[in-house]
Amino acid sequence: MSYLRCINHVNITISAGTEALAAARQYYVGMLGMKQLPRPANLDNGVEGIWLQVGAGPQQVHISAEEVADVRPWAMDSKRHPAFNVSDVHALRKHMVDSGANVMDAEEIVGNVRFFCRDPWGNRLEFMQPDEEVGAR
């Protein structure tokens, strides 16, 4: 029996500073359309960050600023990443390319169309949509 139901949140690390937080807001709220949520005051332990809602569901992305963020060059060597189910994988890919993001197509896994990219801090992100939804468009 599995006790796991869904992803609650994924924490992504960025560089410290107000410029990095502003850029994160622009990337995740402006380009990807996430909604910024209030961050609980009791969790503000000196670490800057923002909380974001993914779509209309309960899943969240938490962004934490660190003095030394692990920023990697554009490469696919790390397997660490959040994966987001999306409503239109092809439209999102086009939007991201048009917005200047570097995207990398990925081998299709059974039942899903997907692609990857890295955010400005080197975090690897995966965007996917079930085949039956893509085919219905």
N, C-alpha and C positions, 0 to 999 in steps of 0.2 A: 504494500500500500504506500502510495506517495503522499506525503504531507504537504508537498509544495503545490501551490495553485497558480502562481504567476510571478513575474518580476515585480517587486515593490519599488525599488529604486536602484539606480546605477550611479556611483560616484565617479566623477571625472575630475582630474587634477589639471589646473592651469597655473601659469606663473602668477606671482603675487603682484598686487598693485591695482590702482583704480583704472588704469588704461586696459589692463588685461580683463578686468571684470566688465568694462564697457564693451570691449570687443567680444567677450563671451555672450553678453546680452544681444549684441547685434547678430552674432552667428546663430545662436540657438533660438532666440525670440524673433529677430528680424528675418533671417533667412529660412529657418526651419519651422517657424510658426508656433513654437511652444509658448505656454502661458507661464509667466513668473508667479510664483506662490510666495506667501509670507514665510519667512524663515523663523522658526521658534527661537525666541530670545534666550531661553535656557540652554540652547545649543551653541550660542555665540561665545566660544571659548577663545577668542582672539584670532580665529581663522576666518578670513573673509570668504564669502561664497554666496551663491544664489541657489534657490530651489525652483525647479520647473516641472510643470505638468505635461505629460505626453498625451495629446489628444483629449478625448472626453473620459478616458478611463482613470483608474487609480494609480497607474504607474508614474514614477517621477524620475527625473535626472537631477542629481545634486552636483553642483560644481564647487570645488574647494580650491582656494588659492594657497600655494605653497611657495616658500622662498626658492626652493630648487625643484622645479617641476621636471619630470622626465620627458623632455621634448625630443622626439625621434624624427629623423629625416623621413621623407616619403619612402616608405618601404613596407612590405607586408610580412615582416619577420615575426612580429608579435601576434599571438592568438588572442590576447586580451582585448575584449571589445563588448559594448552593448549592441544588441540587435533590435531594430525597431520594425514592427509590422506597419506597413504604410498603405494608404488608400489608393495610390497610383504611382507605382514604382518608376514608370517611364517619365511621367510628368515631373516628378521630384528630381530625377536624374538630370533632365533638361534644365530645370530651374537652377539646380546647383551648378551645372556647367556654365550656364548663362551668367551666374553670379560670381564666377571666377574660382569655384572650388575645383580641386583635382579629384576626379572620381576614377575608380578602377572597377571595371566589370569583373565579375567573379563567375566561376563555373557554376552553372545552375545545379542546385541540389534538388533531389526529387521533390516535386510539388511546389517549388518556389522559384521565383525570379528574384535576383538580388544584385546588389553592387556594394562596394566599399568606398570610403573616403577617409581622410584624416582631417580633424579640425585644426585650427591654427596652432594648437599646442601638441600635436602629434598623436592625439587619441584616435584610435581606429574605430570607425563607426560602420555598422552594417545596416542596410535598408532592404527589406524584403516584402514580397507580396505573394500570396498563394496563386498558383497557376490558374485555378478556376476563376479567380477574380480578374486576373489580367486578361484572360480569354473572353470574359463577358463584356469587355469594353468595346 
